[in-house]
Amino acid sequence: MAALAPLPPLPPQFKSIQHHLRTAQEHDKRDPVVAYYCRLYAMQSGMKIDSKTPECRKFLSKLMDQLEALKKQLGDNEAITQEIVGCAHLENYALKMFLYADNEDRAGRFHKNMIKSFYTASLLIDVITVFGELTDENVKHRKYARWKATYIHNCLKNGETPQAGPVGIEEDNDVEENEDAGASSLPTQPSQPSSSSSYDPSSSMPSGGYTGIQIPPGAHAPANTPAEVPHSTGVTSNTIQPTPQTIPAIDPALFSTISQGDVRLTPEDFARAQKYCKYAGSALQYEDVSTAVQNLQKALKLLTTGRE
């Protein structure tokens, strides 16, 4: 993908979107679709924050140029031309990044890449709002991911051992839901750029980046997430054997279910069924058979019974 023109200095008013812009740059080569939607989210958010002052207008204008260039480069990619495909792509990517971090957490493996994955997953869930309101599940995932990222980082910083899993957070715990929540204490926080230099989100990226993430293909890895052998194993090859997947049991009733004459599907039902099928297709791109089967079952049940 051709390099994008650099952005001008980030106006102080746009501090809350600096992390999303950094995430976009990190994904320019890893996943251009994710990079595109991160910039789109930043653009929409910036317009709401301040679209009148000269420095903000200049920044948003250059950001718009980047979006147009990306859209031209991606051509007729369905994840860009069809919102339902783009939403499915982004949700699957964010969920798998969340699941990777959650699995590491529950296994008691605390490290910077896991913290970064938790926080990046929360940022990507922010980005999903370009398609509409978040589901309750996504809101909970975002809140939990931000809390976990901040909590584990603070524990490691203070020489303490974090508690693994969902321990220590209450349902009514007041965790900030704005874009900058908890970011001030995270290692991925970029310093505020000076007015004399162009905005470069990568300038403050942790040296480890994503390169140390150990995810077998077909498990919980987002598309193109590197799966590398830990250096401590002494193995020099980067070849990872796919891990066996647990396929969810298929409800036998679905095989014999016939749509009844009195089942009337609404346009919303058809849209949801289509969304489940798109999710399944996106999951198969990651070789995630379990997620694909679950979504296809949901679509079949909805179409044959009118219920989810």
C-alpha positions in Angstrom: 0.0 0.0 0.0 1.3 3.4 -1.0 2.5 5.7 1.9 0.0 8.3 3.0 0.8 12.0 3.3 1.8 12.9 6.8 -0.7 14.7 9.1 0.1 18.2 10.5 0.6 18.7 14.2 -2.2 17.3 16.3 -4.3 20.1 17.8 -4.7 19.9 21.6 -8.4 19.7 21.2 -8.0 16.3 19.5 -6.1 14.7 22.3 -8.9 12.1 22.8 -8.4 10.7 19.3 -4.7 10.5 19.2 -4.7 6.8 20.3 -7.1 5.9 17.5 -4.9 7.6 15.0 -1.9 5.8 16.3 -3.8 2.5 16.0 -4.6 3.4 12.4 -1.0 3.9 11.6 0.0 0.6 13.3 -2.5 -1.2 11.0 -1.7 0.5 7.7 0.2 -2.6 6.6 -1.2 -5.1 9.0 -4.9 -4.6 8.1 -5.7 -1.5 5.9 -9.5 -2.0 6.6 -8.9 -1.5 10.3 -6.7 1.4 9.6 -9.3 3.0 7.4 -12.1 2.8 9.9 -9.8 4.1 12.7 -9.2 7.2 10.7 -12.9 7.5 9.8 -13.7 7.3 13.6 -11.1 10.0 14.3 -12.5 12.2 11.5 -16.1 11.9 12.7 -15.0 12.5 16.3 -12.8 15.5 15.4 -15.7 17.1 13.4 -17.8 16.9 16.6 -15.0 18.3 18.8 -13.9 21.3 16.7 -14.3 21.9 13.0 -14.0 25.7 13.0 -10.6 26.8 14.4 -7.9 27.0 11.7 -5.6 24.4 13.1 -8.4 21.9 13.6 -9.8 22.5 10.1 -6.3 22.0 8.6 -5.8 18.8 10.5 -9.2 17.4 9.5 -8.6 18.4 5.9 -5.4 16.4 5.8 -7.1 13.5 7.6 -9.8 13.6 4.9 -7.1 13.4 2.2 -5.8 10.2 3.9 -9.2 8.7 4.0 -9.8 9.4 0.3 -6.4 8.0 -0.6 -7.1 4.8 1.5 -10.5 4.4 -0.1 -9.0 4.7 -3.5 -6.3 2.1 -2.7 -8.7 -0.4 -1.3 -10.8 -0.1 -4.4 -13.9 -2.4 -4.3 -13.0 -4.2 -1.0 -16.4 -5.3 0.4 -15.4 -4.3 3.9 -15.2 -0.7 2.7 -18.1 -0.6 0.2 -20.5 -2.6 2.4 -21.0 -1.4 5.9 -22.3 -4.7 7.2 -19.1 -6.5 6.0 -16.9 -3.7 7.4 -18.7 -3.9 10.8 -18.3 -7.7 10.9 -14.6 -7.4 10.0 -14.0 -4.8 12.7 -16.0 -6.6 15.4 -14.3 -9.9 14.7 -10.8 -8.3 14.8 -11.5 -6.4 18.0 -13.0 -9.5 19.7 -10.1 -11.7 18.8 -7.6 -9.2 20.1 -9.7 -9.0 23.3 -9.8 -12.8 23.6 -6.1 -13.1 23.1 -5.4 -10.7 25.9 -8.1 -12.3 28.1 -6.6 -15.8 27.6 -3.1 -14.5 28.5 -4.6 -12.8 31.6 -6.5 -15.9 32.8 -3.3 -18.0 32.3 -1.4 -15.5 34.5 0.9 -14.4 31.6 1.2 -10.7 32.2 3.3 -8.7 29.7 3.3 -5.4 27.7 1.8 -7.0 24.6 -1.1 -8.3 26.5 -1.7 -4.9 28.0 -1.5 -3.3 24.6 -3.9 -5.8 23.2 -6.5 -5.1 25.9 -6.3 -1.4 25.3 -6.2 -1.6 21.5 -9.3 -3.8 21.6 -11.1 -1.1 23.6 -10.1 1.5 21.0 -11.3 -0.7 18.2 -14.7 -1.1 19.9 -14.8 2.7 20.0 -14.3 2.6 16.2 -17.3 0.3 15.8 -19.5 3.2 16.7 -19.1 4.5 13.1 -21.7 1.8 12.2 -24.1 2.8 14.9 -24.7 2.1 18.6 -22.7 -0.5 20.3 -24.3 -3.7 21.6 -24.4 -4.2 25.4 -21.8 -7.0 25.0 -19.4 -4.6 23.2 -19.9 -1.9 25.8 -19.0 -4.4 28.5 -15.9 -5.7 26.6 -14.7 -2.1 26.2 -15.1 -1.2 29.8 -13.5 -4.4 31.0 -10.6 -4.2 28.5 -9.7 -0.6 29.6 -10.0 -1.5 33.2 -7.8 -4.5 32.8 -5.1 -2.7 30.7 -4.8 0.0 33.4 -5.0 -2.4 36.3 -2.3 -4.8 35.0 0.0 -1.9 33.9 -0.2 -0.3 37.3 0.4 -3.6 39.1 3.5 -4.3 37.0 4.7 -0.7 37.4 4.5 -1.0 41.2 6.1 -4.5 41.3 2.9 -6.2 42.3 1.4 -9.4 40.8 -1.9 -8.8 39.1 -4.9 -11.0 39.9 -5.8 -13.1 36.9 -9.2 -13.1 35.3 -12.2 -10.9 36.2 -11.3 -10.3 39.8 -11.7 -7.0 41.5 -14.1 -5.2 39.2 -17.7 -4.6 40.2 -20.6 -4.3 37.8 -21.3 -0.8 39.0 -17.7 0.2 39.1 -17.4 3.7 37.5 -14.9 3.1 34.8 -14.7 6.1 32.4 -16.0 5.3 29.0 -14.4 8.3 27.1 -11.7 7.8 24.5 -8.9 8.8 26.9 -10.0 6.6 29.8 -7.1 5.2 31.7 -4.7 6.2 28.9 -2.6 8.5 31.0 -1.1 5.5 32.9 -0.6 3.2 29.9 2.8 2.6 28.2 1.3 3.3 24.8 0.4 6.9 25.6 1.9 9.2 23.0 3.5 12.4 24.2 1.7 15.5 23.0 3.3 16.6 19.7 4.9 20.0 19.5 3.7 22.6 17.1 7.0 22.5 15.3 6.7 18.9 14.1 4.2 16.9 12.1 2.0 14.4 14.0 3.7 11.0 14.1 1.7 8.5 16.1 4.4 5.9 15.8 6.9 8.1 17.6 5.8 6.8 21.0 5.0 3.2 20.1 6.5 0.7 22.6 9.6 -0.9 21.2 8.0 -4.4 21.4 5.0 -3.4 19.2 2.9 -6.5 18.4 5.9 -8.7 17.4 5.9 -10.7 20.6 2.3 -11.8 20.5 2.2 -15.6 20.6 -1.1 -16.6 18.9 -1.5 -19.8 16.9 -3.3 -19.3 13.6 -6.9 -20.3 13.8 -7.2 -19.6 17.6 -7.9 -16.0 18.6 -5.6 -14.2 16.2 -6.9 -11.2 14.3 -6.0 -11.3 10.6 -2.3 -10.9 10.0 -1.4 -10.9 13.7 2.1 -12.4 13.8 2.3 -15.8 15.5 5.9 -16.2 16.7 7.7 -18.8 18.8 8.9 -17.3 22.1 12.6 -16.6 22.2 12.9 -18.5 25.5 12.0 -21.8 23.8 15.2 -21.8 21.8 13.2 -22.6 18.6 14.3 -20.6 15.7 11.5 -21.4 13.3 8.4 -19.2 13.3 6.2 -22.1 12.1 3.3 -22.7 14.5 1.2 -25.8 14.4 -2.5 -25.0 14.4 -4.2 -25.9 17.6 -7.2 -28.2 17.7 -10.4 -26.2 17.8 -13.5 -27.1 19.9 -16.5 -27.1 17.5 -19.7 -26.2 19.3 -22.4 -28.9 19.4 -25.0 -28.4 16.7 -28.6 -28.3 18.0 -30.3 -31.4 16.3 -33.6 -29.5 16.3 -32.1 -27.2 13.6 -31.9 -30.1 11.1 -35.6 -30.8 11.4 -36.9 -27.3 11.8 -39.2 -26.2 9.0 -40.3 -22.6 8.8 -43.9 -22.4 9.8 -46.4 -20.5 7.8 -47.2 -18.2 10.7 -43.6 -17.1 11.0 -43.3 -13.6 9.6 -39.9 -12.2 9.3 -39.4 -8.4 9.5 -36.8 -6.5 7.5 -34.8 -6.2 10.7 -34.8 -10.0 11.0 -33.4 -10.4 7.5 -30.8 -7.8 8.3 -29.7 -9.6 11.5 -29.6 -13.0 9.7 -27.5 -11.4 6.9 -25.2 -10.0 9.6 -24.7 -13.4 11.3 -23.8 -14.9 7.9 -21.3 -12.1 7.3 -19.8 -12.7 10.7 -19.5 -16.4 9.9 -17.7 -15.5 6.6 -15.3 -13.2 8.4 -14.6 -15.8 11.1 -13.7 -18.3 8.4 -11.1 -15.9 7.1 -9.4 -16.3 10.4 -10.0 -20.1 10.3 -12.2 -19.7 13.4 -14.6 -22.6 12.8 -16.2 -22.3 16.2 -17.3 -18.7 15.7 -18.5 -19.4 12.2 -20.7 -22.3 13.3 -22.2 -20.4 16.1 -23.2 -17.5 13.8 -24.6 -19.8 11.2 -26.7 -21.5 13.8 -28.0 -18.1 15.0 -28.9 -17.2 11.4 -30.7 -20.5 10.8 -32.6 -20.3 14.0 -33.7 -16.8 13.3 -34.9 -17.6 9.7 -36.8 -20.7 10.7 -38.4 -19.6 14.0 -38.4 -15.8 13.8 -36.6 -15.8 17.2 -32.9 -15.6 18.3 
